[in-house]
Amino acid sequence: MNRLNRFEHHRYVGLRLNMKVYDCDNQSQFDQLNNKIGDSDYLGLNLIQSFSPDSVDEAKNRGFKPA
């Protein structure tokens, strides 16, 4: 199971640059997210978002689309 630093307890992580939500338990989606993030400080720029409850439906309610 792969997770981003500071988002270890969140399965679904959204990237505000493209308004897409990524499933960190899906290896291909996690790889896409890592490629987009790279070495950028998106966390410091507040461009990464988690959801509560941690579900794709909650991400959709906030305007994100599945990757």
A tleap script that builds the chain and sets N, CA, C and O, in Angstrom:
source leaprc.protein.ff14SB
mol = sequence {
  NMET ASN ARG LEU ASN ARG PHE GLU HIE HIE
  ARG TYR VAL GLY LEU ARG LEU ASN MET LYS
  VAL TYR ASP CYS ASP ASN GLN SER GLN PHE
  ASP GLN LEU ASN ASN LYS ILE GLY ASP SER
  ASP TYR LEU GLY LEU ASN LEU ILE GLN SER
  PHE SER PRO ASP SER VAL ASP GLU ALA LYS
  ASN ARG GLY PHE LYS PRO CALA
}
set mol.1.N position { 0.851 -1.175 0.000 }
set mol.1.CA position { 0.000 0.000 0.000 }
set mol.1.C position { 0.896 1.237 0.000 }
set mol.1.O position { 1.764 1.383 0.860 }
set mol.2.N position { 0.678 2.120 -0.966 }
set mol.2.CA position { 1.460 3.351 -1.090 }
set mol.2.C position { 0.634 4.526 -0.593 }
set mol.2.O position { -0.569 4.604 -0.843 }
set mol.3.N position { 1.274 5.414 0.096 }
set mol.3.CA position { 0.611 6.628 0.556 }
set mol.3.C position { 1.614 7.777 0.533 }
set mol.3.O position { 2.821 7.569 0.664 }
set mol.4.N position { 1.104 8.974 0.368 }
set mol.4.CA position { 1.952 10.163 0.396 }
set mol.4.C position { 2.302 10.528 1.830 }
set mol.4.O position { 1.529 10.261 2.750 }
set mol.5.N position { 3.455 11.131 2.018 }
set mol.5.CA position { 3.813 11.657 3.332 }
set mol.5.C position { 2.757 12.656 3.771 }
set mol.5.O position { 2.278 13.462 2.973 }
set mol.6.N position { 2.403 12.597 5.038 }
set mol.6.CA position { 1.381 13.444 5.662 }
set mol.6.C position { -0.033 13.086 5.227 }
set mol.6.O position { -0.990 13.718 5.673 }
set mol.7.N position { -0.183 12.083 4.365 }
set mol.7.CA position { -1.508 11.592 3.964 }
set mol.7.C position { -1.544 10.062 4.106 }
set mol.7.O position { -2.232 9.377 3.349 }
set mol.8.N position { -0.801 9.544 5.076 }
set mol.8.CA position { -0.682 8.096 5.245 }
set mol.8.C position { -2.010 7.424 5.552 }
set mol.8.O position { -2.197 6.250 5.234 }
set mol.9.N position { -2.930 8.151 6.163 }
set mol.9.CA position { -4.201 7.571 6.591 }
set mol.9.C position { -5.335 7.880 5.619 }
set mol.9.O position { -6.504 7.667 5.942 }
set mol.10.N position { -5.000 8.377 4.438 }
set mol.10.CA position { -6.020 8.744 3.453 }
set mol.10.C position { -5.816 7.943 2.176 }
set mol.10.O position { -4.743 7.959 1.574 }
set mol.11.N position { -6.864 7.248 1.782 }
set mol.11.CA position { -6.808 6.466 0.540 }
set mol.11.C position { -6.972 7.364 -0.671 }
set mol.11.O position { -6.282 7.185 -1.674 }
set mol.12.N position { -7.888 8.340 -0.589 }
set mol.12.CA position { -8.181 9.219 -1.717 }
set mol.12.C position { -7.559 10.586 -1.475 }
set mol.12.O position { -7.789 11.214 -0.442 }
set mol.13.N position { -6.768 11.037 -2.443 }
set mol.13.CA position { -6.079 12.322 -2.350 }
set mol.13.C position { -6.374 13.102 -3.623 }
set mol.13.O position { -6.244 12.581 -4.731 }
set mol.14.N position { -6.774 14.357 -3.448 }
set mol.14.CA position { -7.103 15.199 -4.585 }
set mol.14.C position { -5.997 16.183 -4.897 }
set mol.14.O position { -5.317 16.677 -3.998 }
set mol.15.N position { -5.823 16.462 -6.170 }
set mol.15.CA position { -4.852 17.448 -6.633 }
set mol.15.C position { -5.634 18.607 -7.229 }
set mol.15.O position { -6.334 18.446 -8.229 }
set mol.16.N position { -5.513 19.768 -6.612 }
set mol.16.CA position { -6.312 20.928 -7.022 }
set mol.16.C position { -5.895 21.517 -8.355 }
set mol.16.O position { -6.648 22.301 -8.932 }
set mol.17.N position { -4.728 21.172 -8.863 }
set mol.17.CA position { -4.294 21.694 -10.158 }
set mol.17.C position { -5.199 21.220 -11.275 }
set mol.17.O position { -5.531 21.980 -12.184 }
set mol.18.N position { -5.600 19.945 -11.202 }
set mol.18.CA position { -6.440 19.393 -12.255 }
set mol.18.C position { -7.802 18.929 -11.728 }
set mol.18.O position { -8.609 18.386 -12.483 }
set mol.19.N position { -8.055 19.143 -10.431 }
set mol.19.CA position { -9.312 18.774 -9.766 }
set mol.19.C position { -9.627 17.285 -9.974 }
set mol.19.O position { -10.765 16.911 -10.258 }
set mol.20.N position { -8.604 16.454 -9.828 }
set mol.20.CA position { -8.774 15.010 -9.940 }
set mol.20.C position { -8.443 14.372 -8.597 }
set mol.20.O position { -7.579 14.840 -7.856 }
set mol.21.N position { -9.155 13.296 -8.310 }
set mol.21.CA position { -8.901 12.534 -7.099 }
set mol.21.C position { -8.231 11.219 -7.496 }
set mol.21.O position { -8.620 10.574 -8.469 }
set mol.22.N position { -7.222 10.843 -6.723 }
set mol.22.CA position { -6.426 9.650 -7.004 }
set mol.22.C position { -6.597 8.647 -5.871 }
set mol.22.O position { -6.581 9.014 -4.696 }
set mol.23.N position { -6.762 7.382 -6.234 }
set mol.23.CA position { -6.870 6.286 -5.283 }
set mol.23.C position { -5.452 5.773 -5.020 }
set mol.23.O position { -4.832 5.177 -5.901 }
set mol.24.N position { -4.946 6.003 -3.819 }
set mol.24.CA position { -3.571 5.620 -3.506 }
set mol.24.C position { -3.394 4.112 -3.373 }
set mol.24.O position { -2.261 3.632 -3.346 }
set mol.25.N position { -4.487 3.352 -3.290 }
set mol.25.CA position { -4.396 1.894 -3.257 }
set mol.25.C position { -4.334 1.300 -4.661 }
set mol.25.O position { -4.075 0.107 -4.818 }
set mol.26.N position { -4.568 2.114 -5.672 }
set mol.26.CA position { -4.461 1.690 -7.067 }
set mol.26.C position { -3.077 2.116 -7.555 }
set mol.26.O position { -2.796 3.310 -7.657 }
set mol.27.N position { -2.222 1.156 -7.852 }
set mol.27.CA position { -0.825 1.459 -8.166 }
set mol.27.C position { -0.676 2.412 -9.356 }
set mol.27.O position { 0.159 3.315 -9.309 }
set mol.28.N position { -1.454 2.236 -10.405 }
set mol.28.CA position { -1.312 3.113 -11.575 }
set mol.28.C position { -1.745 4.540 -11.248 }
set mol.28.O position { -1.118 5.491 -11.715 }
set mol.29.N position { -2.807 4.708 -10.454 }
set mol.29.CA position { -3.227 6.054 -10.071 }
set mol.29.C position { -2.220 6.696 -9.122 }
set mol.29.O position { -1.956 7.895 -9.210 }
set mol.30.N position { -1.660 5.897 -8.217 }
set mol.30.CA position { -0.641 6.432 -7.309 }
set mol.30.C position { 0.593 6.880 -8.088 }
set mol.30.O position { 1.189 7.910 -7.774 }
set mol.31.N position { 0.973 6.110 -9.095 }
set mol.31.CA position { 2.109 6.492 -9.944 }
set mol.31.C position { 1.814 7.783 -10.707 }
set mol.31.O position { 2.690 8.639 -10.836 }
set mol.32.N position { 0.595 7.929 -11.209 }
set mol.32.CA position { 0.208 9.173 -11.898 }
set mol.32.C position { 0.325 10.357 -10.956 }
set mol.32.O position { 0.852 11.406 -11.328 }
set mol.33.N position { -0.172 10.189 -9.728 }
set mol.33.CA position { -0.105 11.264 -8.735 }
set mol.33.C position { 1.340 11.632 -8.428 }
set mol.33.O position { 1.683 12.814 -8.390 }
set mol.34.N position { 2.183 10.641 -8.211 }
set mol.34.CA position { 3.599 10.907 -7.932 }
set mol.34.C position { 4.279 11.611 -9.094 }
set mol.34.O position { 5.108 12.496 -8.879 }
set mol.35.N position { 3.942 11.232 -10.324 }
set mol.35.CA position { 4.528 11.891 -11.497 }
set mol.35.C position { 4.104 13.346 -11.582 }
set mol.35.O position { 4.908 14.202 -11.952 }
set mol.36.N position { 2.860 13.639 -11.247 }
set mol.36.CA position { 2.377 15.018 -11.298 }
set mol.36.C position { 3.002 15.865 -10.195 }
set mol.36.O position { 3.344 17.028 -10.405 }
set mol.37.N position { 3.144 15.266 -9.025 }
set mol.37.CA position { 3.696 16.010 -7.887 }
set mol.37.C position { 5.192 16.228 -8.063 }
set mol.37.O position { 5.682 17.343 -7.882 }
set mol.38.N position { 5.919 15.174 -8.415 }
set mol.38.CA position { 7.362 15.283 -8.584 }
set mol.38.C position { 8.013 15.854 -7.342 }
set mol.38.O position { 7.733 15.412 -6.227 }
set mol.39.N position { 8.880 16.833 -7.530 }
set mol.39.CA position { 9.568 17.481 -6.410 }
set mol.39.C position { 8.917 18.802 -6.033 }
set mol.39.O position { 9.473 19.550 -5.229 }
set mol.40.N position { 7.761 19.103 -6.592 }
set mol.40.CA position { 7.087 20.378 -6.317 }
set mol.40.C position { 6.558 20.412 -4.891 }
set mol.40.O position { 6.278 19.372 -4.295 }
set mol.41.N position { 6.425 21.604 -4.358 }
set mol.41.CA position { 5.923 21.795 -2.998 }
set mol.41.C position { 4.414 22.061 -3.032 }
set mol.41.O position { 3.944 23.093 -2.553 }
set mol.42.N position { 3.665 21.114 -3.603 }
set mol.42.CA position { 2.214 21.284 -3.687 }
set mol.42.C position { 1.565 21.262 -2.311 }
set mol.42.O position { 0.531 21.897 -2.102 }
set mol.43.N position { 2.166 20.534 -1.370 }
set mol.43.CA position { 1.635 20.527 -0.020 }
set mol.43.C position { 1.768 21.912 0.605 }
set mol.43.O position { 0.828 22.402 1.231 }
set mol.44.N position { 2.920 22.541 0.442 }
set mol.44.CA position { 3.132 23.887 0.971 }
set mol.44.C position { 2.260 24.926 0.295 }
set mol.44.O position { 1.894 25.930 0.906 }
set mol.45.N position { 1.927 24.688 -0.963 }
set mol.45.CA position { 1.064 25.608 -1.708 }
set mol.45.C position { -0.417 25.300 -1.502 }
set mol.45.O position { -1.283 25.957 -2.080 }
set mol.46.N position { -0.700 24.287 -0.667 }
set mol.46.CA position { -2.078 23.897 -0.348 }
set mol.46.C position { -2.831 23.420 -1.588 }
set mol.46.O position { -3.997 23.766 -1.775 }
set mol.47.N position { -2.178 22.634 -2.428 }
set mol.47.CA position { -2.790 22.132 -3.650 }
set mol.47.C position { -3.121 20.642 -3.586 }
set mol.47.O position { -3.578 20.062 -4.570 }
set mol.48.N position { -2.887 20.021 -2.419 }
set mol.48.CA position { -3.237 18.621 -2.219 }
set mol.48.C position { -4.302 18.570 -1.147 }
set mol.48.O position { -4.210 19.269 -0.138 }
set mol.49.N position { -5.317 17.741 -1.360 }
set mol.49.CA position { -6.439 17.700 -0.438 }
set mol.49.C position { -6.839 16.266 -0.128 }
set mol.49.O position { -6.823 15.393 -0.996 }
set mol.50.N position { -7.195 16.046 1.126 }
set mol.50.CA position { -7.777 14.763 1.522 }
set mol.50.C position { -9.263 15.007 1.808 }
set mol.50.O position { -9.731 16.146 1.805 }
set mol.51.N position { -9.984 13.925 2.051 }
set mol.51.CA position { -11.437 14.034 2.201 }
set mol.51.C position { -11.886 13.262 3.433 }
set mol.51.O position { -11.299 12.245 3.800 }
set mol.52.N position { -12.930 13.765 4.055 }
set mol.52.CA position { -13.522 13.083 5.189 }
set mol.52.C position { -15.030 13.101 5.022 }
set mol.52.O position { -15.623 14.180 5.014 }
set mol.53.N position { -15.661 11.970 4.890 }
set mol.53.CA position { -15.082 10.633 4.940 }
set mol.53.C position { -14.195 10.379 3.727 }
set mol.53.O position { -14.351 10.996 2.674 }
set mol.54.N position { -13.268 9.461 3.908 }
set mol.54.CA position { -12.266 9.142 2.891 }
set mol.54.C position { -12.898 8.277 1.795 }
set mol.54.O position { -12.718 7.059 1.763 }
set mol.55.N position { -13.637 8.929 0.907 }
set mol.55.CA position { -14.329 8.191 -0.157 }
set mol.55.C position { -14.316 8.999 -1.448 }
set mol.55.O position { -14.183 10.223 -1.435 }
set mol.56.N position { -14.456 8.295 -2.549 }
set mol.56.CA position { -14.498 8.964 -3.846 }
set mol.56.C position { -15.795 9.766 -3.979 }
set mol.56.O position { -15.820 10.783 -4.672 }
set mol.57.N position { -16.865 9.325 -3.329 }
set mol.57.CA position { -18.124 10.078 -3.369 }
set mol.57.C position { -17.977 11.449 -2.710 }
set mol.57.O position { -18.522 12.435 -3.207 }
set mol.58.N position { -17.253 11.516 -1.605 }
set mol.58.CA position { -17.020 12.805 -0.957 }
set mol.58.C position { -16.158 13.701 -1.840 }
set mol.58.O position { -16.384 14.909 -1.901 }
set mol.59.N position { -15.185 13.131 -2.515 }
set mol.59.CA position { -14.355 13.904 -3.436 }
set mol.59.C position { -15.215 14.465 -4.563 }
set mol.59.O position { -15.045 15.621 -4.948 }
set mol.60.N position { -16.130 13.667 -5.094 }
set mol.60.CA position { -17.040 14.144 -6.150 }
set mol.60.C position { -17.921 15.268 -5.623 }
set mol.60.O position { -18.197 16.222 -6.350 }
set mol.61.N position { -18.371 15.175 -4.366 }
set mol.61.CA position { -19.186 16.239 -3.782 }
set mol.61.C position { -18.436 17.562 -3.720 }
set mol.61.O position { -19.049 18.629 -3.723 }
set mol.62.N position { -17.127 17.493 -3.664 }
set mol.62.CA position { -16.292 18.705 -3.583 }
set mol.62.C position { -15.774 19.151 -4.956 }
set mol.62.O position { -14.929 20.042 -5.049 }
set mol.63.N position { -16.289 18.524 -6.018 }
set mol.63.CA position { -15.952 18.972 -7.358 }
set mol.63.C position { -14.807 18.253 -8.028 }
set mol.63.O position { -14.412 18.627 -9.132 }
set mol.64.N position { -14.261 17.230 -7.393 }
set mol.64.CA position { -13.164 16.462 -7.974 }
set mol.64.C position { -13.724 15.349 -8.856 }
set mol.64.O position { -14.823 14.845 -8.625 }
set mol.65.N position { -12.947 14.979 -9.866 }
set mol.65.CA position { -13.322 13.887 -10.748 }
set mol.65.C position { -12.300 12.773 -10.601 }
set mol.65.O position { -11.116 13.058 -10.424 }
set mol.66.N position { -12.718 11.511 -10.669 }
set mol.66.CA position { -11.763 10.403 -10.560 }
set mol.66.C position { -10.709 10.444 -11.664 }
set mol.66.O position { -10.994 10.812 -12.804 }
set mol.67.N position { -9.504 10.065 -11.305 }
set mol.67.CA position { -8.404 10.044 -12.277 }
set mol.67.C position { -8.581 8.934 -13.272 }
set mol.67.O position { -7.749 8.766 -14.164 }
savepdb mol mol.pdb
quit
